[in-house]
């Protein structure tokens, strides 16, 4: 799925030819060449059966521009009440964005929660929202997530990592690719309720999950502890050091 983009980066950045027609990671593994996994062992423990040429480094976070400033409307909203619930489905496209937006708004109302909804690829265009809900375009998660009560999203690897780093319970509605895997890890680690399949998302199901994520004290404590551990890691440094050792 990502081969065209990878080949563009290989050509433009590294001056390399395209990937081979066969599956490249399997070839790297057979050749015992360095493989780096950019996630935390606190989330998925490095299996014993993996070779010593495989490294789990911790997450590779790309933080915001230090000159970035939050919109005034966002700051005012956050200051106007208790921490809201974030809802955003990232790159998950939908044929009926109005329905998904209504599901989110109704679920927040049913649980008595304030909410910040990120438009993402869903192209939400709401003209009327209750004062307890704020609709925004994409913004830096590393700034926002520590300021919310829980994070509701599609289960993309990057968004999952940001929610975990912030130490907040996560509600996942996975759709495809690796999203069900990360959703399963969130539930197994007990830092989020049982995931909701994207095809089955509804206001009652989402409300039930949000209620659990915002009222379960044990879940919140586990999420906070996991966040502390992830924040103590330096995945980029670990990856660079592993690469340098392998290329000496």
Backbone as CSV, one residue per row, in Angstrom:
resi,resn,N_x,N_y,N_z,CA_x,CA_y,CA_z,C_x,C_y,C_z
1,UNK,0.817,-1.199,0.000,0.000,0.000,0.000,0.866,1.270,0.000
2,UNK,1.996,1.226,0.707,2.852,2.406,0.819,4.049,2.362,-0.127
3,UNK,4.121,1.333,-0.962,5.284,1.178,-1.837,5.541,2.418,-2.705
4,UNK,4.527,3.026,-3.347,4.814,4.216,-4.164,5.451,5.352,-3.364
5,UNK,4.944,5.609,-2.173,5.511,6.681,-1.342,6.921,6.340,-0.888
6,UNK,7.127,5.079,-0.506,8.467,4.661,-0.078,9.460,4.800,-1.223
7,UNK,9.050,4.390,-2.413,9.958,4.490,-3.559,10.271,5.944,-3.897
8,UNK,9.297,6.825,-3.742,9.561,8.251,-3.966,10.599,8.763,-2.972
9,UNK,10.442,8.378,-1.693,11.406,8.804,-0.681,12.787,8.202,-0.949
10,UNK,12.832,6.944,-1.365,14.124,6.325,-1.686,14.826,7.084,-2.813
11,UNK,14.059,7.460,-3.810,14.657,8.154,-4.953,15.057,9.585,-4.608
12,UNK,14.154,10.337,-3.975,14.392,11.763,-3.763,15.303,12.054,-2.578
13,UNK,15.236,11.220,-1.540,15.991,11.501,-0.315,17.293,10.721,-0.257
14,UNK,17.222,9.451,-0.638,18.380,8.571,-0.471,19.123,8.279,-1.764
15,UNK,18.536,8.669,-2.892,19.196,8.390,-4.158,19.275,6.909,-4.476
16,UNK,18.283,6.150,-4.041,18.261,4.702,-4.249,17.211,4.332,-5.284
17,UNK,17.339,3.105,-5.788,16.340,2.581,-6.696,15.110,2.116,-5.941
18,UNK,14.097,1.650,-6.660,12.857,1.206,-6.005,13.055,-0.080,-5.221
19,UNK,12.119,-0.353,-4.354,12.135,-1.608,-3.603,12.017,-2.795,-4.558
20,UNK,12.567,-3.933,-4.187,12.389,-5.118,-5.025,10.927,-5.521,-5.107
21,UNK,10.602,-6.287,-6.126,9.211,-6.696,-6.330,8.706,-7.580,-5.197
22,UNK,9.585,-8.340,-4.563,9.177,-9.206,-3.464,9.009,-8.386,-2.184
23,UNK,8.546,-9.019,-1.143,8.291,-8.331,0.126,9.626,-7.964,0.778
24,UNK,9.934,-6.670,0.924,11.283,-6.273,1.344,11.626,-6.641,2.778
25,UNK,10.657,-6.589,3.693,10.994,-6.850,5.082,11.324,-8.328,5.305
26,UNK,10.655,-9.208,4.578,11.004,-10.622,4.679,12.430,-10.869,4.190
27,UNK,12.825,-10.175,3.134,14.198,-10.323,2.633,15.217,-9.796,3.635
28,UNK,14.922,-8.663,4.258,15.819,-8.129,5.278,15.966,-9.112,6.432
29,UNK,14.863,-9.725,6.825,14.902,-10.665,7.939,15.717,-11.902,7.581
30,UNK,15.523,-12.405,6.366,16.297,-13.577,5.949,17.787,-13.261,5.880
31,UNK,18.105,-12.035,5.498,19.506,-11.625,5.400,20.073,-11.172,6.740
32,UNK,19.271,-11.175,7.772,19.668,-10.745,9.108,20.212,-9.317,9.096
33,UNK,19.562,-8.484,8.340,19.902,-7.067,8.335,19.046,-6.335,9.362
34,UNK,19.564,-5.239,9.873,18.917,-4.524,10.962,17.469,-4.167,10.632
35,UNK,16.582,-4.493,11.554,15.171,-4.108,11.473,14.824,-3.354,12.748
36,UNK,14.292,-2.155,12.594,13.930,-1.324,13.738,12.418,-1.186,13.811
37,UNK,11.877,-1.447,14.996,10.449,-1.272,15.228,10.248,-0.060,16.133
38,UNK,9.542,0.950,15.627,9.364,2.198,16.348,8.152,2.206,17.252
39,UNK,8.052,1.245,18.133,7.012,1.268,19.157,7.623,0.844,20.483
40,UNK,6.876,0.969,21.547,7.390,0.714,22.886,7.172,-0.730,23.305
41,UNK,8.180,-1.293,23.968,8.015,-2.631,24.531,6.999,-2.640,25.664
42,UNK,6.687,-1.482,26.193,5.637,-1.411,27.207,4.268,-1.678,26.604
43,UNK,4.168,-1.528,25.294,2.907,-1.754,24.589,2.890,-3.126,23.930
44,UNK,4.008,-3.518,23.339,4.121,-4.851,22.742,5.527,-5.366,23.022
45,UNK,5.621,-6.349,23.904,6.925,-6.846,24.343,7.665,-7.529,23.202
46,UNK,8.948,-7.253,23.107,9.802,-7.844,22.078,9.797,-9.366,22.224
47,UNK,9.272,-10.101,21.238,9.188,-11.564,21.371,10.561,-12.211,21.437
48,UNK,10.687,-13.260,22.223,11.967,-13.951,22.369,12.433,-14.589,21.070
49,UNK,11.494,-14.954,20.212,11.854,-15.642,18.979,12.458,-14.751,17.914
50,UNK,12.404,-13.435,18.098,12.984,-12.535,17.099,14.504,-12.588,17.174
51,UNK,15.171,-12.460,16.021,16.624,-12.484,15.982,17.229,-11.247,16.611
52,UNK,18.536,-11.314,16.910,19.195,-10.186,17.561,19.432,-9.025,16.605
53,UNK,19.084,-9.176,15.322,19.172,-8.072,14.367,17.876,-7.246,14.349
54,UNK,16.908,-7.655,15.153,15.637,-6.941,15.251,15.635,-6.139,16.557
55,UNK,15.319,-4.856,16.470,15.338,-3.992,17.640,13.988,-3.289,17.811
56,UNK,13.468,-3.328,19.021,12.314,-2.511,19.381,12.845,-1.310,20.129
57,UNK,12.662,-0.128,19.582,13.380,1.049,20.070,12.585,1.946,21.003
58,UNK,11.280,1.852,20.990,10.443,2.891,21.581,9.881,3.751,20.464
59,UNK,8.879,4.541,20.775,8.200,5.334,19.749,9.097,6.435,19.199
60,UNK,8.854,6.784,17.948,9.545,7.898,17.287,8.548,9.046,17.166
61,UNK,8.602,9.955,18.095,7.645,11.060,18.110,8.170,12.242,17.307
62,UNK,7.290,12.840,16.548,7.592,14.077,15.833,6.766,15.181,16.482
63,UNK,7.410,15.936,17.340,6.673,16.927,18.116,6.414,18.189,17.308
64,UNK,5.571,19.026,17.851,5.115,20.226,17.150,6.234,21.256,17.021
65,UNK,6.023,22.186,16.118,6.882,23.350,15.982,6.850,24.129,17.302
66,UNK,8.010,24.436,17.897,7.998,25.144,19.190,7.343,26.515,19.122
67,UNK,7.192,27.081,17.935,6.553,28.385,17.797,5.036,28.283,17.621
68,UNK,4.534,27.057,17.541,3.088,26.887,17.367,2.338,27.397,18.594
69,UNK,1.231,28.061,18.359,0.373,28.539,19.433,-1.040,28.008,19.229
70,UNK,-1.702,27.564,20.293,-3.060,27.025,20.147,-4.041,28.133,19.769
71,UNK,-5.067,27.797,18.991,-6.090,28.791,18.660,-6.776,29.340,19.913
72,UNK,-7.130,30.584,19.863,-7.786,31.218,21.002,-9.073,30.491,21.388
73,UNK,-9.819,30.065,20.374,-11.083,29.369,20.652,-10.841,28.075,21.417
74,UNK,-9.756,27.385,21.102,-9.433,26.139,21.796,-9.056,26.409,23.244
75,UNK,-8.211,27.390,23.484,-7.800,27.717,24.848,-9.014,28.131,25.687
76,UNK,-9.872,28.954,25.111,-11.068,29.390,25.827,-11.975,28.214,26.164
77,UNK,-12.115,27.286,25.222,-12.956,26.115,25.449,-12.397,25.259,26.580
78,UNK,-11.096,25.024,26.569,-10.477,24.198,27.602,-10.621,24.839,28.981
79,UNK,-10.538,26.137,29.036,-10.621,26.847,30.317,-12.050,26.976,30.825
80,UNK,-13.029,26.685,29.974,-14.431,26.923,30.331,-15.063,25.783,31.119
81,UNK,-14.367,24.674,31.295,-14.971,23.548,31.990,-13.980,22.434,32.222
82,UNK,-14.452,21.280,32.671,-13.557,20.145,32.928,-12.941,19.633,31.635
83,UNK,-11.860,18.845,31.754,-11.203,18.327,30.556,-12.196,17.601,29.648
84,UNK,-12.191,17.916,28.363,-13.123,17.279,27.435,-12.593,15.933,26.949
85,UNK,-13.414,15.256,26.198,-13.023,14.022,25.503,-12.649,14.398,24.069
86,UNK,-11.512,13.913,23.617,-11.122,14.135,22.227,-11.716,13.024,21.367
87,UNK,-12.274,13.388,20.210,-12.781,12.414,19.243,-12.245,12.797,17.869
88,UNK,-11.519,11.889,17.257,-11.005,12.137,15.918,-10.649,10.822,15.258
89,UNK,-11.033,10.666,14.005,-10.816,9.396,13.323,-9.792,9.505,12.212
90,UNK,-8.973,10.553,12.259,-7.792,10.664,11.425,-8.056,10.446,9.953
91,UNK,-7.342,9.463,9.392,-7.415,9.193,7.964,-8.579,8.295,7.579
92,UNK,-9.435,7.934,8.539,-10.584,7.088,8.228,-11.623,7.907,7.469
93,UNK,-11.796,7.594,6.209,-12.786,8.304,5.399,-14.164,7.666,5.601
94,UNK,-15.197,8.447,5.412,-16.553,7.928,5.543,-17.436,8.550,4.466
95,UNK,-18.393,7.760,3.984,-19.324,8.261,2.975,-20.412,9.137,3.581
96,UNK,-20.529,9.073,4.896,-21.595,9.823,5.565,-21.014,10.542,6.776
97,UNK,-20.236,11.594,6.557,-19.613,12.292,7.695,-20.620,12.887,8.658
98,UNK,-21.780,13.311,8.158,-22.787,13.883,9.054,-23.261,12.846,10.072
99,UNK,-23.391,11.600,9.632,-23.818,10.541,10.551,-22.770,10.320,11.638
100,UNK,-21.495,10.237,11.258,-20.432,10.003,12.238,-20.346,11.172,13.209
101,UNK,-20.491,12.388,12.699,-20.473,13.544,13.585,-21.627,13.481,14.573
102,UNK,-22.808,13.089,14.109,-23.963,12.987,14.992,-23.755,11.893,16.033
103,UNK,-23.159,10.776,15.632,-22.838,9.711,16.590,-21.951,10.254,17.698
104,UNK,-20.917,11.010,17.326,-19.988,11.560,18.311,-20.681,12.541,19.240
105,UNK,-21.463,13.457,18.668,-22.150,14.472,19.476,-23.162,13.815,20.415
106,UNK,-23.910,12.848,19.915,-24.904,12.172,20.750,-24.240,11.372,21.872
107,UNK,-23.127,10.719,21.563,-22.430,9.946,22.592,-21.907,10.859,23.691
108,UNK,-21.388,12.014,23.317,-20.929,12.973,24.329,-22.101,13.449,25.179
109,UNK,-23.217,13.739,24.543,-24.394,14.194,25.290,-24.892,13.121,26.248
110,UNK,-24.906,11.870,25.795,-25.402,10.775,26.616,-24.539,10.560,27.858
111,UNK,-23.261,10.905,27.778,-22.357,10.703,28.909,-22.120,11.981,29.699
112,UNK,-22.703,13.090,29.263,-22.516,14.353,29.956,-21.107,14.907,29.832
113,UNK,-20.410,14.524,28.767,-19.034,14.956,28.577,-18.936,16.106,27.580
114,UNK,-18.005,17.000,27.832,-17.634,17.976,26.821,-16.714,17.282,25.822
115,UNK,-16.643,17.825,24.601,-15.837,17.144,23.596,-15.165,18.076,22.614
116,UNK,-13.993,17.639,22.156,-13.301,18.273,21.032,-13.283,17.264,19.907
117,UNK,-13.847,17.619,18.769,-13.925,16.731,17.621,-13.009,17.265,16.528
118,UNK,-12.104,16.413,16.066,-11.193,16.791,14.989,-11.770,16.318,13.663
119,UNK,-11.773,17.193,12.675,-12.389,16.867,11.392,-11.661,15.731,10.681
120,UNK,-10.331,15.772,10.642,-9.580,14.730,9.946,-9.988,14.612,8.494
121,UNK,-9.979,13.381,7.978,-10.368,13.136,6.595,-11.872,12.998,6.442
122,UNK,-12.598,13.006,7.554,-14.050,12.798,7.483,-14.779,14.015,6.924
123,UNK,-14.106,15.155,6.892,-14.699,16.368,6.318,-15.992,16.749,7.039
124,UNK,-15.918,16.778,8.377,-17.079,17.199,9.150,-17.364,18.669,8.872
125,UNK,-18.618,18.982,8.624,-19.019,20.363,8.378,-20.296,20.650,9.169
126,UNK,-20.111,20.946,10.417,-21.274,21.181,11.274,-21.580,22.668,11.348
127,UNK,-22.832,23.021,11.173,-23.249,24.416,11.327,-23.814,24.653,12.713
128,UNK,-24.320,23.593,13.342,-24.885,23.732,14.674,-24.327,22.645,15.587
129,UNK,-23.637,23.073,16.618,-23.128,22.165,17.629,-23.457,22.746,18.997
130,UNK,-23.671,21.881,19.990,-23.911,22.405,21.332,-22.664,23.121,21.842
131,UNK,-22.817,24.047,22.781,-21.659,24.786,23.301,-20.647,23.901,24.018
132,UNK,-21.038,22.658,24.300,-20.127,21.734,24.984,-19.232,20.970,24.014
133,UNK,-19.359,21.253,22.715,-18.575,20.552,21.696,-17.875,21.570,20.812
134,UNK,-16.593,21.329,20.573,-15.791,22.203,19.713,-15.270,21.380,18.542
135,UNK,-15.493,21.869,17.328,-15.016,21.197,16.123,-13.783,21.930,15.611
136,UNK,-12.689,21.177,15.397,-11.431,21.777,14.975,-10.807,20.985,13.830
137,UNK,-9.912,21.631,13.128,-9.073,20.933,12.175,-7.959,20.225,12.947
138,UNK,-7.050,19.598,12.216,-5.950,18.880,12.861,-5.077,19.837,13.661
139,UNK,-4.630,19.394,14.827,-3.737,20.189,15.652,-2.791,19.246,16.402
140,UNK,-1.708,19.763,16.975,-0.694,18.889,17.584,-1.240,18.077,18.756
141,UNK,-1.177,16.767,18.611,-1.685,15.907,19.670,-0.815,15.964,20.923
142,UNK,0.486,16.191,20.768,1.348,16.213,21.947,1.001,17.383,22.864
143,UNK,0.372,18.424,22.334,-0.098,19.542,23.158,-1.486,19.257,23.712
144,UNK,-2.365,18.725,22.871,-3.766,18.585,23.252,-4.041,17.415,24.181
145,UNK,-3.493,16.247,23.883,-3.913,15.035,24.594,-3.673,15.084,26.106
146,UNK,-2.592,15.683,26.606,-2.464,15.764,28.067,-3.545,16.619,28.725
147,UNK,-4.308,17.364,27.932,-5.316,18.271,28.450,-6.737,17.707,28.329
148,UNK,-6.885,16.457,27.900,-8.213,15.874,27.748,-8.406,14.738,28.745
149,UNK,-9.657,14.288,28.875,-9.976,13.212,29.814,-9.772,11.839,29.196
150,UNK,-10.010,11.716,27.900,-9.865,10.446,27.190,-9.725,10.763,25.711
151,UNK,-9.219,9.777,24.973,-8.950,9.957,23.553,-9.717,8.895,22.780
152,UNK,-10.566,9.327,21.857,-11.337,8.418,21.000,-10.800,8.555,19.582
153,UNK,-10.374,7.447,18.983,-9.798,7.552,17.643,-9.848,6.215,16.919
154,UNK,-9.256,6.179,15.729,-9.357,5.056,14.804,-8.322,3.963,15.036
155,UNK,-7.337,4.223,15.846,-6.334,3.201,16.127,-5.126,3.243,15.229
156,UNK,-4.914,4.340,14.521,-3.669,4.475,13.772,-2.482,4.440,14.713
157,UNK,-1.343,3.948,14.231,-0.187,3.765,15.106,0.249,5.070,15.755
158,UNK,0.277,6.158,14.982,0.738,7.425,15.519,-0.194,8.007,16.559
159,UNK,-1.491,7.988,16.281,-2.456,8.517,17.235,-2.489,7.661,18.494
160,UNK,-2.382,6.345,18.331,-2.325,5.450,19.487,-1.139,5.800,20.364
161,UNK,0.017,6.020,19.742,1.221,6.356,20.496,1.047,7.660,21.264
162,UNK,0.447,8.655,20.632,0.269,9.945,21.299,-0.690,9.832,22.481
163,UNK,-1.771,9.077,22.315,-2.687,8.888,23.427,-2.031,8.173,24.594
164,UNK,-1.213,7.168,24.285,-0.511,6.435,25.334,0.512,7.319,26.024
165,UNK,1.271,8.096,25.256,2.277,8.971,25.848,1.635,9.990,26.788
166,UNK,0.459,10.472,26.429,-0.234,11.447,27.274,-0.761,10.830,28.559
167,UNK,-0.808,9.496,28.610,-1.294,8.830,29.808,-2.792,8.900,29.973
168,UNK,-3.509,8.929,28.848,-4.962,9.024,28.897,-5.607,7.726,28.405
169,UNK,-6.722,7.308,28.997,-7.446,6.144,28.473,-7.863,6.386,27.024
170,UNK,-7.866,5.322,26.236,-8.168,5.436,24.806,-9.340,4.552,24.438
171,UNK,-10.216,5.093,23.603,-11.332,4.344,23.018,-11.048,4.234,21.529
172,UNK,-10.928,3.016,21.029,-10.546,2.833,19.635,-11.685,2.234,18.815
173,UNK,-11.835,2.773,17.606,-12.791,2.257,16.624,-12.016,1.913,15.365
174,UNK,-11.348,0.752,15.343,-10.459,0.415,14.229,-11.216,0.088,12.949
175,UNK,-10.539,0.350,11.837,-11.160,0.148,10.526,-10.385,-0.859,9.683
176,UNK,-9.067,-0.664,9.537,-8.306,-1.528,8.619,-6.825,-1.549,9.007
177,UNK,-6.063,-2.330,8.229,-4.602,-2.422,8.357,-4.202,-2.795,9.787
178,UNK,-3.310,-2.011,10.390,-2.807,-2.337,11.722,-3.710,-1.836,12.843
179,UNK,-4.774,-1.125,12.515,-5.608,-0.516,13.549,-6.218,-1.537,14.515
180,UNK,-6.763,-2.670,14.039,-7.289,-3.654,15.006,-6.214,-4.202,15.938
181,UNK,-4.978,-4.298,15.453,-3.898,-4.788,16.318,-3.677,-3.836,17.487
182,UNK,-3.533,-2.539,17.193,-3.304,-1.568,18.268,-4.521,-1.477,19.181
183,UNK,-5.709,-1.590,18.620,-6.912,-1.578,19.447,-6.905,-2.755,20.420
184,UNK,-6.468,-3.911,19.923,-6.375,-5.080,20.788,-5.362,-4.901,21.899
185,UNK,-4.241,-4.246,21.589,-3.230,-4.004,22.618,-3.762,-3.059,23.696
186,UNK,-4.467,-2.011,23.283,-5.037,-1.063,24.245,-5.954,-1.790,25.228
187,UNK,-6.801,-2.651,24.694,-7.738,-3.373,25.556,-7.017,-4.384,26.433
188,UNK,-6.049,-5.096,25.878,-5.328,-6.110,26.651,-4.538,-5.465,27.802
189,UNK,-3.994,-4.287,27.557,-3.246,-3.575,28.591,-4.165,-2.891,29.602
190,UNK,-5.461,-2.938,29.353,-6.477,-2.372,30.242,-6.304,-0.860,30.421
191,UNK,-5.911,-0.208,29.336,-5.838,1.258,29.344,-6.918,1.844,28.437
192,UNK,-7.873,1.027,28.077,-9.003,1.444,27.275,-10.045,0.349,27.260
193,UNK,-11.307,0.690,27.016,-12.370,-0.318,26.965,-12.272,-1.165,25.707
194,UNK,-13.146,-2.141,25.611,-13.173,-3.004,24.432,-13.382,-2.139,23.179
195,UNK,-12.579,-2.368,22.131,-12.717,-1.534,20.927,-14.055,-1.751,20.231
196,UNK,-14.434,-0.743,19.440,-15.668,-0.789,18.664,-15.293,-0.885,17.192
197,UNK,-15.682,-1.943,16.526,-15.395,-2.052,15.100,-16.023,-0.875,14.363
198,UNK,-15.261,-0.308,13.420,-15.751,0.870,12.702,-17.113,0.618,12.065
199,UNK,-17.323,-0.588,11.568,-18.581,-0.910,10.907,-19.757,-0.975,11.874
200,UNK,-19.466,-1.021,13.180,-20.539,-1.152,14.176,-20.648,0.076,15.083
201,UNK,-19.976,1.150,14.709,-19.977,2.307,15.598,-21.373,2.928,15.646
202,UNK,-21.796,3.280,16.848,-23.108,3.896,17.069,-23.014,4.753,18.315
203,UNK,-23.974,5.636,18.494,-23.957,6.508,19.664,-24.027,5.720,20.976
204,UNK,-24.911,4.720,21.110,-24.941,3.973,22.372,-23.637,3.233,22.660
205,UNK,-23.052,2.585,21.643,-21.791,1.870,21.863,-20.674,2.834,22.231
206,UNK,-20.607,3.957,21.516,-19.557,4.922,21.807,-19.771,5.550,23.188
207,UNK,-20.997,5.831,23.532,-21.279,6.398,24.848,-20.865,5.439,25.962
208,UNK,-21.150,4.157,25.784,-20.766,3.160,26.789,-19.250,3.140,26.976
209,UNK,-18.516,3.182,25.859,-17.055,3.150,25.937,-16.499,4.430,26.557
210,UNK,-17.056,5.573,26.180,-16.603,6.845,26.749,-16.866,6.884,28.251
211,UNK,-18.020,6.396,28.648,-18.347,6.370,30.079,-17.317,5.553,30.847
212,UNK,-16.965,4.385,30.311,-15.982,3.542,30.995,-14.620,4.234,31.036
213,UNK,-14.214,4.831,29.928,-12.902,5.457,29.857,-12.777,6.655,30.790
214,UNK,-13.879,7.327,31.081,-13.825,8.545,31.893,-14.215,8.333,33.346
215,UNK,-14.664,7.125,33.707,-15.087,6.880,35.088,-14.324,5.749,35.765
216,UNK,-13.593,4.944,35.003,-12.875,3.809,35.572,-11.535,4.297,36.127
217,UNK,-11.462,4.431,37.439,-10.258,4.974,38.079,-9.043,4.072,37.874
218,UNK,-9.247,2.759,37.914,-8.126,1.837,37.720,-7.567,1.950,36.307
219,UNK,-8.452,2.100,35.332,-8.014,2.273,33.954,-7.206,3.564,33.801
220,UNK,-7.701,4.631,34.411,-6.991,5.903,34.333,-5.611,5.806,34.980
221,UNK,-5.514,5.094,36.096,-4.230,4.945,36.773,-3.253,4.136,35.927
222,UNK,-3.742,3.050,35.310,-2.860,2.255,34.443,-2.394,3.070,33.245
223,UNK,-3.305,3.843,32.658,-2.933,4.677,31.516,-1.883,5.708,31.914
224,UNK,-2.029,6.295,33.099,-1.066,7.292,33.563,0.312,6.666,33.768
225,UNK,0.348,5.478,34.366,1.631,4.806,34.586,2.300,4.435,33.267
226,UNK,1.503,3.949,32.329,2.055,3.600,31.027,2.591,4.845,30.330
227,UNK,1.884,5.951,30.444,2.346,7.191,29.855,3.686,7.622,30.420
228,UNK,3.865,7.480,31.735,5.138,7.829,32.359,6.276,6.988,31.785
229,UNK,6.025,5.701,31.602,7.072,4.822,31.079,7.426,5.194,29.643
230,UNK,6.415,5.486,28.837,6.671,5.832,27.434,7.398,7.173,27.335
231,UNK,7.025,8.123,28.166,7.698,9.431,28.136,9.162,9.326,28.550
232,UNK,9.494,8.301,29.332,10.884,8.119,29.773,11.744,7.486,28.688
233,UNK,11.147,6.948,27.660,11.904,6.324,26.565,12.346,7.378,25.558
234,UNK,13.377,7.053,24.817,13.834,7.932,23.732,14.005,7.060,22.497
235,UNK,12.901,6.815,21.811,12.919,5.892,20.684,13.826,6.345,19.555
236,UNK,13.852,7.647,19.281,14.697,8.137,18.191,16.166,7.910,18.520
237,UNK,16.581,8.249,19.732,17.971,8.026,20.129,18.329,6.535,20.046
238,UNK,17.438,5.686,20.548,17.698,4.250,20.505,17.837,3.755,19.073
239,UNK,17.001,4.277,18.165,17.071,3.869,16.767,18.374,4.316,16.130
240,UNK,18.777,5.550,16.392,20.036,6.066,15.826,21.221,5.254,16.337
241,UNK,21.234,4.976,17.638,22.348,4.204,18.194,22.392,2.802,17.615
242,UNK,21.248,2.164,17.440,21.219,0.825,16.846,21.710,0.857,15.405
243,UNK,21.320,1.884,14.670,21.758,2.020,13.281,23.268,2.226,13.210
244,UNK,23.789,3.078,14.083,25.226,3.347,14.061,26.017,2.096,14.424
245,UNK,25.539,1.320,15.401,26.233,0.087,15.757,26.244,-0.899,14.601
246,UNK,25.146,-0.939,13.869,25.027,-1.916,12.785,25.847,-1.532,11.552
247,UNK,26.201,-0.264,11.437,26.890,0.187,10.214,28.369,0.499,10.469
248,UNK,28.879,0.173,11.628,30.305,0.405,11.902,31.162,-0.572,11.108
